[in-house]
Amino acid sequence: MNQHSILVVDDEPDNFDVIETLLSDCGYELHYAASGYEAIAALETFQPDLILLDIMMPGMDGIEVCQKIKATLKWQAIPIIMVTALNTKEDLARCLQAGADDFISKPMHGLELRARVHSMLRIKQQYDRIQSFSRLQRDTINLLRNNLQALRGNLAASLPHELNTPLNGILGAISTLKENIDDMDSGSIHELLDLSHESACQLESLTQRFLNYLDLELSFNELKNKKETNTTLINKVGCSSALIEHLVAAIAKEMGRSHDLTCQIEVADLAVSHNHLKWIMNELLSNSFKFSQSETPVTVRGECQGKMFHLWISDCGRGMTQEQITSIGAFMQFERQTYQQQGAGLGLKIAQKAVTLYGGRFLVTSTHKKKTAIYLTLPLENSKHLASQSSEKLAVLPLSSDADS
C-alpha cells in the first residue's frame, strides 16, 4: 500500500515541526508549504491525500486557499482539515462554507489529530476506490465492445442497483451520524457503524469481483495477442486439489451450511493457479448455498480421469430454465428473490471464463425450481496433452446421475 501524502500549510515552520512530531509514528509522508500561494503551486508536485491548512496566514488566508482548492475539479476531492485558534460557531461555519471537511483547534493534541487525520484518509481512500471502480467499469465496457448492445441492457438493469445499494447504506449511516450523533446512545451509534461497515464490505466485494473478471479478460487478450497456448500458461502455475476441499469447507462454514455439505475430492496436482482455483470455487459454491435452502444437500465431487481433473457441484435449489442458462453472461441476473442473492451476475461467468482459460470444459445442467449441477474439467499438472480451447458459451447437459451427483 502506498504511503499517504499529507500537505501541511502554515506560515509558522514551528507548527509544522509540532505536527511532524505528533504524526511521527503513523508512517505518513509529510510536506510543508509556508503560504497559500505555495500550497496551491505544490499540489501537482506533492499529490496530497490530505491537507492540514492553517486559517490565520498573511496574504491569502486559509479560508481563501480552501475555496480555491475546492473550486478546482482535479483537487476538490482532497480532504481539508482546517487548523484554527478560532472556536466560535461563526468561525467554524466559515470553514465549512469554504468547503473544509473537518477542523481541529490549536493547541493540537496528538490523539485527536491522529484520529481526525485517520478518519479523513479513510474517506479519501474510499473515494479513490469508487473512482477506480468507475474506471474499471469503463475499461470493462470497452473490453466487451463486441457485445455492447446486450451489455448495455444488462448493465442498465443491474449495475446501478448493485452500486447504489451499498453506497446508500454507507451515505445514509454517515448522514444520520453527522446530524444526530450528539443525541444518540452508544448502541445506536454502533448499529449505524455496523451498517456502514457491512455496506462498505459489500461494495469492496463487488469491486473485487469486477477486478477478477477484468483480470481474466486481460489474460485472454494477452494469450491471443502473444499467440500463446494454454500449455504456455499452465506450465507457469500449479496447486493441489486439496485446496478445493479446504475452500469448500470454509465457504460452507461461513454460510452456516456445513451440515448440508458432502465433499469427496481425490488428491491430485492441478495445473491451475491458486487464485483462479479460489475464484472458481468461491463463485460456484457461494451460488449453490445462496440459491438453495438450508437443510438441502450440496454435493462436491472431484476425481482424476485420464489427463484431466473432473469436478461436479450440485444443489437442490432454485434451478434455471434452459433459456436462462443459454443467456448467462456478465451482468445478467435471474429472479433475484432476497437481499442475500443480489449480485452483478458475474459468478458463473467468472468461473466459466477461468476454466476456459486453462482449456477446460464448463457445463451446466438444471431443472427449474429443483436442482442445478455444474460440471467442469481442469488440467492435471503432469498432463502431456490438453483439451483444445473450449468455447466461451455455456453448454447444457442432459440431466444424468453423473452430472447431478
LOGU-79559 format. One record per residue (C-alpha): x, y, z; residue number from 1. Coordinates in steps of 0.25 Angstrom, whole numbers, m for minus. Layout:
BEGIN
<bake x="X" y="Y" z="Z" num="NUM"/>
...
This chain:
BEGIN
<bake x="0" y="0" z="0" num="1"/>
<bake x="5" y="14" z="m4" num="2"/>
<bake x="9" y="23" z="7" num="3"/>
<bake x="m1" y="34" z="10" num="4"/>
<bake x="4" y="48" z="6" num="5"/>
<bake x="0" y="60" z="15" num="6"/>
<bake x="2" y="75" z="12" num="7"/>
<bake x="3" y="84" z="24" num="8"/>
<bake x="1" y="98" z="20" num="9"/>
<bake x="5" y="108" z="31" num="10"/>
<bake x="13" y="121" z="31" num="11"/>
<bake x="20" y="117" z="44" num="12"/>
<bake x="30" y="106" z="42" num="13"/>
<bake x="30" y="102" z="57" num="14"/>
<bake x="15" y="98" z="55" num="15"/>
<bake x="20" y="88" z="44" num="16"/>
<bake x="30" y="83" z="54" num="17"/>
<bake x="19" y="80" z="64" num="18"/>
<bake x="10" y="73" z="54" num="19"/>
<bake x="22" y="65" z="49" num="20"/>
<bake x="25" y="60" z="64" num="21"/>
<bake x="10" y="57" z="67" num="22"/>
<bake x="9" y="48" z="54" num="23"/>
<bake x="23" y="43" z="54" num="24"/>
<bake x="19" y="28" z="57" num="25"/>
<bake x="8" y="28" z="47" num="26"/>
<bake x="16" y="26" z="34" num="27"/>
<bake x="11" y="38" z="27" num="28"/>
<bake x="19" y="45" z="16" num="29"/>
<bake x="18" y="60" z="21" num="30"/>
<bake x="21" y="72" z="12" num="31"/>
<bake x="21" y="87" z="16" num="32"/>
<bake x="16" y="99" z="10" num="33"/>
<bake x="19" y="113" z="16" num="34"/>
<bake x="7" y="120" z="9" num="35"/>
<bake x="m6" y="118" z="2" num="36"/>
<bake x="1" y="122" z="m11" num="37"/>
<bake x="12" y="112" z="m9" num="38"/>
<bake x="2" y="101" z="m5" num="39"/>
<bake x="m6" y="103" z="m18" num="40"/>
<bake x="6" y="103" z="m26" num="41"/>
<bake x="11" y="90" z="m19" num="42"/>
<bake x="m2" y="82" z="m21" num="43"/>
<bake x="3" y="76" z="m34" num="44"/>
<bake x="17" y="72" z="m28" num="45"/>
<bake x="12" y="66" z="m15" num="46"/>
<bake x="m1" y="60" z="m20" num="47"/>
<bake x="m6" y="60" z="m5" num="48"/>
<bake x="m17" y="51" z="0" num="49"/>
<bake x="m20" y="61" z="11" num="50"/>
<bake x="m17" y="76" z="14" num="51"/>
<bake x="m15" y="81" z="28" num="52"/>
<bake x="m18" y="96" z="26" num="53"/>
<bake x="m16" y="108" z="36" num="54"/>
<bake x="m26" y="119" z="35" num="55"/>
<bake x="m18" y="131" z="40" num="56"/>
<bake x="m8" y="133" z="29" num="57"/>
<bake x="m3" y="146" z="23" num="58"/>
<bake x="m6" y="149" z="8" num="59"/>
<bake x="m16" y="138" z="5" num="60"/>
<bake x="m23" y="133" z="18" num="61"/>
<bake x="m27" y="118" z="20" num="62"/>
<bake x="m42" y="121" z="16" num="63"/>
<bake x="m38" y="126" z="2" num="64"/>
<bake x="m28" y="115" z="0" num="65"/>
<bake x="m39" y="105" z="3" num="66"/>
<bake x="m49" y="111" z="m6" num="67"/>
<bake x="m39" y="111" z="m18" num="68"/>
<bake x="m35" y="97" z="m16" num="69"/>
<bake x="m49" y="92" z="m15" num="70"/>
<bake x="m53" y="100" z="m27" num="71"/>
<bake x="m43" y="92" z="m35" num="72"/>
<bake x="m49" y="79" z="m40" num="73"/>
<bake x="m35" y="72" z="m40" num="74"/>
<bake x="m33" y="75" z="m25" num="75"/>
<bake x="m47" y="76" z="m19" num="76"/>
<bake x="m47" y="62" z="m14" num="77"/>
<bake x="m35" y="64" z="m5" num="78"/>
<bake x="m40" y="65" z="9" num="79"/>
<bake x="m36" y="78" z="16" num="80"/>
<bake x="m35" y="79" z="31" num="81"/>
<bake x="m35" y="94" z="36" num="82"/>
<bake x="m25" y="97" z="47" num="83"/>
<bake x="m30" y="109" z="55" num="84"/>
<bake x="m29" y="116" z="68" num="85"/>
<bake x="m43" y="122" z="66" num="86"/>
<bake x="m54" y="114" z="72" num="87"/>
<bake x="m67" y="122" z="71" num="88"/>
<bake x="m78" y="116" z="63" num="89"/>
<bake x="m77" y="127" z="53" num="90"/>
<bake x="m63" y="124" z="50" num="91"/>
<bake x="m65" y="109" z="49" num="92"/>
<bake x="m77" y="111" z="40" num="93"/>
<bake x="m68" y="119" z="31" num="94"/>
<bake x="m59" y="108" z="30" num="95"/>
<bake x="m70" y="98" z="26" num="96"/>
<bake x="m76" y="108" z="16" num="97"/>
<bake x="m62" y="109" z="9" num="98"/>
<bake x="m62" y="94" z="7" num="99"/>
<bake x="m54" y="89" z="18" num="100"/>
<bake x="m56" y="75" z="22" num="101"/>
<bake x="m52" y="76" z="37" num="102"/>
<bake x="m45" y="85" z="46" num="103"/>
<bake x="m36" y="84" z="59" num="104"/>
<bake x="m33" y="94" z="69" num="105"/>
<bake x="m20" y="99" z="74" num="106"/>
<bake x="m13" y="95" z="82" num="107"/>
<bake x="m14" y="81" z="76" num="108"/>
<bake x="m14" y="68" z="84" num="109"/>
<bake x="m7" y="56" z="77" num="110"/>
<bake x="m19" y="47" z="80" num="111"/>
<bake x="m29" y="56" z="74" num="112"/>
<bake x="m20" y="60" z="62" num="113"/>
<bake x="m17" y="45" z="58" num="114"/>
<bake x="m32" y="41" z="59" num="115"/>
<bake x="m36" y="52" z="50" num="116"/>
<bake x="m25" y="50" z="40" num="117"/>
<bake x="m28" y="35" z="40" num="118"/>
<bake x="m43" y="37" z="38" num="119"/>
<bake x="m41" y="47" z="26" num="120"/>
<bake x="m31" y="38" z="20" num="121"/>
<bake x="m41" y="26" z="20" num="122"/>
<bake x="m51" y="35" z="14" num="123"/>
<bake x="m41" y="39" z="3" num="124"/>
<bake x="m37" y="24" z="1" num="125"/>
<bake x="m52" y="20" z="m1" num="126"/>
<bake x="m54" y="31" z="m11" num="127"/>
<bake x="m41" y="27" z="m19" num="128"/>
<bake x="m47" y="12" z="m19" num="129"/>
<bake x="m60" y="17" z="m24" num="130"/>
<bake x="m53" y="25" z="m35" num="131"/>
<bake x="m44" y="13" z="m38" num="132"/>
<bake x="m57" y="5" z="m39" num="133"/>
<bake x="m63" y="15" z="m49" num="134"/>
<bake x="m50" y="14" z="m58" num="135"/>
<bake x="m51" y="m1" z="m57" num="136"/>
<bake x="m65" y="m1" z="m61" num="137"/>
<bake x="m62" y="8" z="m73" num="138"/>
<bake x="m50" y="m2" z="m77" num="139"/>
<bake x="m59" y="m14" z="m76" num="140"/>
<bake x="m69" y="m8" z="m85" num="141"/>
<bake x="m58" y="m5" z="m95" num="142"/>
<bake x="m53" y="m19" z="m94" num="143"/>
<bake x="m66" y="m24" z="m97" num="144"/>
<bake x="m70" y="m15" z="m108" num="145"/>
<bake x="m73" y="m27" z="m118" num="146"/>
<bake x="m85" y="m30" z="m109" num="147"/>
<bake x="m88" y="m16" z="m106" num="148"/>
<bake x="m103" y="m16" z="m109" num="149"/>
<bake x="m106" y="m27" z="m100" num="150"/>
<bake x="m97" y="m22" z="m89" num="151"/>
<bake x="m104" y="m8" z="m89" num="152"/>
<bake x="m117" y="m15" z="m86" num="153"/>
<bake x="m111" y="m23" z="m75" num="154"/>
<bake x="m104" y="m12" z="m69" num="155"/>
<bake x="m116" y="m3" z="m69" num="156"/>
<bake x="m124" y="m14" z="m62" num="157"/>
<bake x="m114" y="m18" z="m51" num="158"/>
<bake x="m101" y="m10" z="m49" num="159"/>
<bake x="m107" y="3" z="m44" num="160"/>
<bake x="m115" y="m4" z="m33" num="161"/>
<bake x="m103" y="m12" z="m29" num="162"/>
<bake x="m95" y="0" z="m27" num="163"/>
<bake x="m106" y="9" z="m21" num="164"/>
<bake x="m110" y="m2" z="m10" num="165"/>
<bake x="m96" y="m1" z="m2" num="166"/>
<bake x="m94" y="13" z="m5" num="167"/>
<bake x="m107" y="17" z="0" num="168"/>
<bake x="m104" y="9" z="13" num="169"/>
<bake x="m91" y="16" z="15" num="170"/>
<bake x="m96" y="30" z="12" num="171"/>
<bake x="m109" y="28" z="20" num="172"/>
<bake x="m102" y="23" z="32" num="173"/>
<bake x="m91" y="35" z="31" num="174"/>
<bake x="m102" y="45" z="29" num="175"/>
<bake x="m110" y="40" z="41" num="176"/>
<bake x="m98" y="40" z="50" num="177"/>
<bake x="m94" y="54" z="46" num="178"/>
<bake x="m108" y="60" z="48" num="179"/>
<bake x="m111" y="53" z="61" num="180"/>
<bake x="m99" y="47" z="68" num="181"/>
<bake x="m100" y="57" z="80" num="182"/>
<bake x="m113" y="52" z="83" num="183"/>
<bake x="m111" y="37" z="81" num="184"/>
<bake x="m107" y="26" z="91" num="185"/>
<bake x="m95" y="17" z="88" num="186"/>
<bake x="m103" y="5" z="84" num="187"/>
<bake x="m110" y="13" z="72" num="188"/>
<bake x="m96" y="19" z="68" num="189"/>
<bake x="m90" y="5" z="68" num="190"/>
<bake x="m102" y="0" z="60" num="191"/>
<bake x="m100" y="11" z="49" num="192"/>
<bake x="m85" y="8" z="49" num="193"/>
<bake x="m88" y="m7" z="47" num="194"/>
<bake x="m98" y="m4" z="35" num="195"/>
<bake x="m87" y="5" z="29" num="196"/>
<bake x="m76" y="m5" z="30" num="197"/>
<bake x="m85" y="m16" z="25" num="198"/>
<bake x="m89" y="m7" z="13" num="199"/>
<bake x="m74" y="m4" z="10" num="200"/>
<bake x="m70" y="m19" z="11" num="201"/>
<bake x="m81" y="m21" z="1" num="202"/>
<bake x="m76" y="m10" z="m9" num="203"/>
<bake x="m62" y="m15" z="m7" num="204"/>
<bake x="m66" y="m30" z="m11" num="205"/>
<bake x="m74" y="m25" z="m23" num="206"/>
<bake x="m61" y="m17" z="m27" num="207"/>
<bake x="m52" y="m29" z="m25" num="208"/>
<bake x="m61" y="m38" z="m34" num="209"/>
<bake x="m60" y="m27" z="m45" num="210"/>
<bake x="m45" y="m27" z="m44" num="211"/>
<bake x="m45" y="m42" z="m44" num="212"/>
<bake x="m54" y="m42" z="m57" num="213"/>
<bake x="m45" y="m32" z="m63" num="214"/>
<bake x="m32" y="m39" z="m60" num="215"/>
<bake x="m38" y="m52" z="m67" num="216"/>
<bake x="m42" y="m43" z="m79" num="217"/>
<bake x="m28" y="m37" z="m80" num="218"/>
<bake x="m22" y="m51" z="m79" num="219"/>
<bake x="m30" y="m56" z="m91" num="220"/>
<bake x="m26" y="m44" z="m99" num="221"/>
<bake x="m11" y="m46" z="m95" num="222"/>
<bake x="m11" y="m60" z="m99" num="223"/>
<bake x="m18" y="m56" z="m112" num="224"/>
<bake x="m8" y="m45" z="m115" num="225"/>
<bake x="4" y="m53" z="m112" num="226"/>
<bake x="m2" y="m65" z="m119" num="227"/>
<bake x="1" y="m73" z="m107" num="228"/>
<bake x="m5" y="m87" z="m104" num="229"/>
<bake x="m12" y="m92" z="m91" num="230"/>
<bake x="1" y="m100" z="m89" num="231"/>
<bake x="9" y="m88" z="m88" num="232"/>
<bake x="0" y="m83" z="m77" num="233"/>
<bake x="m1" y="m95" z="m69" num="234"/>
<bake x="14" y="m98" z="m69" num="235"/>
<bake x="15" y="m86" z="m60" num="236"/>
<bake x="5" y="m90" z="m49" num="237"/>
<bake x="1" y="m101" z="m41" num="238"/>
<bake x="m6" y="m105" z="m28" num="239"/>
<bake x="m12" y="m117" z="m21" num="240"/>
<bake x="m27" y="m121" z="m22" num="241"/>
<bake x="m27" y="m122" z="m7" num="242"/>
<bake x="m29" y="m107" z="m7" num="243"/>
<bake x="m43" y="m110" z="m13" num="244"/>
<bake x="m47" y="m117" z="0" num="245"/>
<bake x="m41" y="m106" z="8" num="246"/>
<bake x="m49" y="m95" z="1" num="247"/>
<bake x="m62" y="m103" z="1" num="248"/>
<bake x="m61" y="m106" z="16" num="249"/>
<bake x="m58" y="m91" z="18" num="250"/>
<bake x="m69" y="m86" z="9" num="251"/>
<bake x="m79" y="m95" z="15" num="252"/>
<bake x="m75" y="m91" z="30" num="253"/>
<bake x="m76" y="m76" z="26" num="254"/>
<bake x="m90" y="m78" z="21" num="255"/>
<bake x="m95" y="m87" z="32" num="256"/>
<bake x="m97" y="m99" z="23" num="257"/>
<bake x="m86" y="m109" z="28" num="258"/>
<bake x="m97" y="m119" z="31" num="259"/>
<bake x="m102" y="m119" z="17" num="260"/>
<bake x="m89" y="m121" z="10" num="261"/>
<bake x="m84" y="m134" z="5" num="262"/>
<bake x="m70" y="m133" z="m1" num="263"/>
<bake x="m61" y="m144" z="m7" num="264"/>
<bake x="m48" y="m139" z="m14" num="265"/>
<bake x="m37" y="m148" z="m20" num="266"/>
<bake x="m24" y="m142" z="m17" num="267"/>
<bake x="m16" y="m138" z="m29" num="268"/>
<bake x="m7" y="m127" z="m34" num="269"/>
<bake x="m14" y="m117" z="m43" num="270"/>
<bake x="m8" y="m108" z="m54" num="271"/>
<bake x="m17" y="m97" z="m49" num="272"/>
<bake x="m12" y="m84" z="m41" num="273"/>
<bake x="m17" y="m83" z="m27" num="274"/>
<bake x="m24" y="m70" z="m29" num="275"/>
<bake x="m32" y="m75" z="m41" num="276"/>
<bake x="m36" y="m88" z="m34" num="277"/>
<bake x="m40" y="m80" z="m22" num="278"/>
<bake x="m49" y="m71" z="m31" num="279"/>
<bake x="m55" y="m83" z="m37" num="280"/>
<bake x="m59" y="m89" z="m24" num="281"/>
<bake x="m64" y="m77" z="m17" num="282"/>
<bake x="m73" y="m73" z="m29" num="283"/>
<bake x="m79" y="m87" z="m31" num="284"/>
<bake x="m80" y="m91" z="m16" num="285"/>
<bake x="m86" y="m77" z="m12" num="286"/>
<bake x="m97" y="m79" z="m23" num="287"/>
<bake x="m100" y="m93" z="m18" num="288"/>
<bake x="m102" y="m89" z="m4" num="289"/>
<bake x="m109" y="m75" z="m7" num="290"/>
<bake x="m119" y="m81" z="m17" num="291"/>
<bake x="m123" y="m93" z="m9" num="292"/>
<bake x="m130" y="m95" z="5" num="293"/>
<bake x="m123" y="m99" z="18" num="294"/>
<bake x="m125" y="m114" z="21" num="295"/>
<bake x="m124" y="m117" z="6" num="296"/>
<bake x="m111" y="m124" z="1" num="297"/>
<bake x="m100" y="m118" z="m6" num="298"/>
<bake x="m90" y="m128" z="m12" num="299"/>
<bake x="m76" y="m126" z="m17" num="300"/>
<bake x="m68" y="m138" z="m24" num="301"/>
<bake x="m55" y="m138" z="m31" num="302"/>
<bake x="m47" y="m149" z="m38" num="303"/>
<bake x="m36" y="m151" z="m48" num="304"/>
<bake x="m40" y="m157" z="m61" num="305"/>
<bake x="m29" y="m158" z="m72" num="306"/>
<bake x="m21" y="m145" z="m72" num="307"/>
<bake x="m32" y="m136" z="m66" num="308"/>
<bake x="m38" y="m134" z="m53" num="309"/>
<bake x="m53" y="m135" z="m53" num="310"/>
<bake x="m61" y="m127" z="m43" num="311"/>
<bake x="m76" y="m127" z="m40" num="312"/>
<bake x="m84" y="m118" z="m31" num="313"/>
<bake x="m99" y="m120" z="m29" num="314"/>
<bake x="m110" y="m114" z="m21" num="315"/>
<bake x="m125" y="m115" z="m19" num="316"/>
<bake x="m128" y="m101" z="m21" num="317"/>
<bake x="m136" y="m91" z="m29" num="318"/>
<bake x="m130" y="m96" z="m42" num="319"/>
<bake x="m131" y="m89" z="m56" num="320"/>
<bake x="m138" y="m91" z="m69" num="321"/>
<bake x="m131" y="m95" z="m82" num="322"/>
<bake x="m133" y="m81" z="m87" num="323"/>
<bake x="m127" y="m75" z="m75" num="324"/>
<bake x="m115" y="m84" z="m76" num="325"/>
<bake x="m113" y="m80" z="m90" num="326"/>
<bake x="m114" y="m65" z="m87" num="327"/>
<bake x="m103" y="m66" z="m75" num="328"/>
<bake x="m93" y="m55" z="m77" num="329"/>
<bake x="m86" y="m44" z="m69" num="330"/>
<bake x="m96" y="m34" z="m62" num="331"/>
<bake x="m108" y="m44" z="m65" num="332"/>
<bake x="m117" y="m47" z="m53" num="333"/>
<bake x="m129" y="m56" z="m52" num="334"/>
<bake x="m141" y="m55" z="m42" num="335"/>
<bake x="m133" y="m50" z="m30" num="336"/>
<bake x="m143" y="m52" z="m18" num="337"/>
<bake x="m135" y="m48" z="m6" num="338"/>
<bake x="m125" y="m37" z="m2" num="339"/>
<bake x="m114" y="m48" z="0" num="340"/>
<bake x="m116" y="m53" z="m14" num="341"/>
<bake x="m112" y="m39" z="m20" num="342"/>
<bake x="m100" y="m38" z="m29" num="343"/>
<bake x="m96" y="m33" z="m42" num="344"/>
<bake x="m98" y="m46" z="m50" num="345"/>
<bake x="m83" y="m49" z="m51" num="346"/>
<bake x="m82" y="m62" z="m43" num="347"/>
<bake x="m84" y="m73" z="m53" num="348"/>
<bake x="m77" y="m64" z="m64" num="349"/>
<bake x="m64" y="m63" z="m55" num="350"/>
<bake x="m64" y="m78" z="m52" num="351"/>
<bake x="m66" y="m81" z="m67" num="352"/>
<bake x="m56" y="m72" z="m72" num="353"/>
<bake x="m45" y="m77" z="m62" num="354"/>
<bake x="m48" y="m91" z="m66" num="355"/>
<bake x="m47" y="m88" z="m81" num="356"/>
<bake x="m34" y="m80" z="m79" num="357"/>
<bake x="m28" y="m94" z="m76" num="358"/>
<bake x="m35" y="m101" z="m87" num="359"/>
<bake x="m45" y="m108" z="m78" num="360"/>
<bake x="m59" y="m111" z="m80" num="361"/>
<bake x="m71" y="m104" z="m73" num="362"/>
<bake x="m85" y="m109" z="m74" num="363"/>
<bake x="m98" y="m106" z="m67" num="364"/>
<bake x="m110" y="m115" z="m65" num="365"/>
<bake x="m122" y="m111" z="m57" num="366"/>
<bake x="m137" y="m114" z="m54" num="367"/>
<bake x="m144" y="m101" z="m52" num="368"/>
<bake x="m148" y="m100" z="m37" num="369"/>
<bake x="m142" y="m113" z="m34" num="370"/>
<bake x="m127" y="m114" z="m35" num="371"/>
<bake x="m114" y="m109" z="m42" num="372"/>
<bake x="m101" y="m117" z="m46" num="373"/>
<bake x="m88" y="m111" z="m50" num="374"/>
<bake x="m78" y="m120" z="m57" num="375"/>
<bake x="m64" y="m115" z="m61" num="376"/>
<bake x="m51" y="m120" z="m64" num="377"/>
<bake x="m37" y="m115" z="m61" num="378"/>
<bake x="m23" y="m120" z="m66" num="379"/>
<bake x="m14" y="m128" z="m57" num="380"/>
<bake x="0" y="m123" z="m55" num="381"/>
<bake x="6" y="m136" z="m61" num="382"/>
<bake x="m3" y="m135" z="m74" num="383"/>
<bake x="5" y="m136" z="m87" num="384"/>
<bake x="m7" y="m132" z="m95" num="385"/>
<bake x="m18" y="m122" z="m92" num="386"/>
<bake x="m32" y="m121" z="m98" num="387"/>
<bake x="m34" y="m111" z="m109" num="388"/>
<bake x="m38" y="m97" z="m104" num="389"/>
<bake x="m53" y="m98" z="m101" num="390"/>
<bake x="m64" y="m89" z="m106" num="391"/>
<bake x="m67" y="m78" z="m96" num="392"/>
<bake x="m82" y="m81" z="m98" num="393"/>
<bake x="m88" y="m89" z="m86" num="394"/>
<bake x="m93" y="m103" z="m90" num="395"/>
<bake x="m106" y="m110" z="m85" num="396"/>
<bake x="m104" y="m125" z="m82" num="397"/>
<bake x="m116" y="m135" z="m81" num="398"/>
<bake x="m118" y="m138" z="m67" num="399"/>
<bake x="m111" y="m151" z="m62" num="400"/>
<bake x="m107" y="m157" z="m50" num="401"/>
<bake x="m93" y="m154" z="m52" num="402"/>
<bake x="m95" y="m139" z="m55" num="403"/>
<bake x="m104" y="m138" z="m43" num="404"/>
<bake x="m96" y="m145" z="m33" num="405"/>
